[in-house]
């Protein structure tokens, strides 16, 4: 029994080391580091390097020309998305804080993106999403109010073309989603989202253990 416990601890340790290595694998340039520094200064959470790389990969795999982002922050995830998108692609990014969007504009320019590569819309996500075009997007990335994630899902499916991708950041909520002791509204909403995505006949889902959990799905249409 003791040998088995030692083996279990070794496996767990190896997994943690491997996940940490995978998350740090991409490396980050000056523009990304600047975006992270700004996020830290204004108190905004950001996607991990591994999550950002996954988003870049998914945007490239989808050959995305139009991407909608909920939660601009200071531009960390936006840089990743833009780097994965087609050279003529446009990122439509929504945030409740215009001041943060101005910081994102600055880091996008630092990263070498022309001003017309991003469309910044200030406002509450659910108000803005309702005004965007049906079926006009190749990918939707959600990193806003986690309590509203189930509602974001419904809007995202309306926005996506068949074969498009929807992704939700932070679905583990620092482990609270899988811990039955936590019953907050935010956690309840995340559990509802994970079930709805898994059980939907219209979606092909995957829950990626990167960062704080990245829930992704392809919309069959």
ABEGO torsion letter per residue (X at the ends): XAAAAAAAAAAAAAAAAAAAAAAAAAEBBAAAAAAAAAAAAAGBBBBBAAAAAAAAAAAAAAGBABBBBBGAEAGAAAAAAAAABBAABBBBBBBABAAAAAAAAAAAAAAGBBAAABBBBBEBAAAAAAABBBGABABBBBBBBAAAAAAAAAAAAAABBBGBBBBBBGAAGGGAAABAABABAAAAAAAAAAAAAAABAABBBBBBBBEAEBBBBBBAX
